[in-house]
């Protein structure tokens, strides 16, 4: 496997794992309910309300969709990183920019086009999901791309 492909897969799996772990933890803290419900919620984007009627198959579908999305966002980030000089300047600013971009794409494009239809719009929910995406997607991808594309001395 080529080094770039390996790096993208590893970074995508890391970002996806951090993101879903944070989503599980947040959901459990806020609701006290089984965090695997998050996977059913993700699966409901394709399966609609029937995702909440079965468990194991929808848990798997939700997890598969989640990691596919995480790897696609990782692939896009590694594609634009060498082309956009601003992303090289500061890992934290890059994390904020890309985490915010991911939030916008997911909540303003993907979710409305899915069978879920709407996203949580309470300011506290928006702030929490934005922070999770910045720390769990934006930051690890920023660090991974910076390491990969850094000129060797």
C-alpha positions, 0 to 999 in steps of 0.5 A: 500500500502506498504511504499516502493511502496508508496515512489517509486510512489510518487518519480516517480511522483515528478521526472516525473513532475519536468522533464516534467515541465522543458522540457516544460519551456525549449522548450517554452523559446527556440522556443516560441511554444506550450510546449505541442509539447513535449508530441507529440514528446514523443508519436512519439517514438511509433506512429511515425510521425503520432503523430504530426497529432493529438493533444489530443490523442497524448498529453495523450499518450506522458504524459502516456509514460513519467510517465511510463518511470519516474516511471521505472527509479525510480523503478530501482533506488530504487532497486540499491540504497541499493546494491550500497554503493557509492550512499549513500555517497553524494546526489549531486554526486548520482544525477549527476551519476544517471541523467547522467545514465538516459541521456545515457539510454534515448539518446543512447538506448531508443530514437535510438530504438524508431521511433524518431531514433536520439536525438538532438546532439548539445553540448548545447542541450546535456548539457541542457538535462543532467542538467535537468535530474540531477536536476529533476530526479537524485536529487529528487530520491537521496533525496527520497531514502536517506530518505527512506533507512536512518536508523531510530534512 
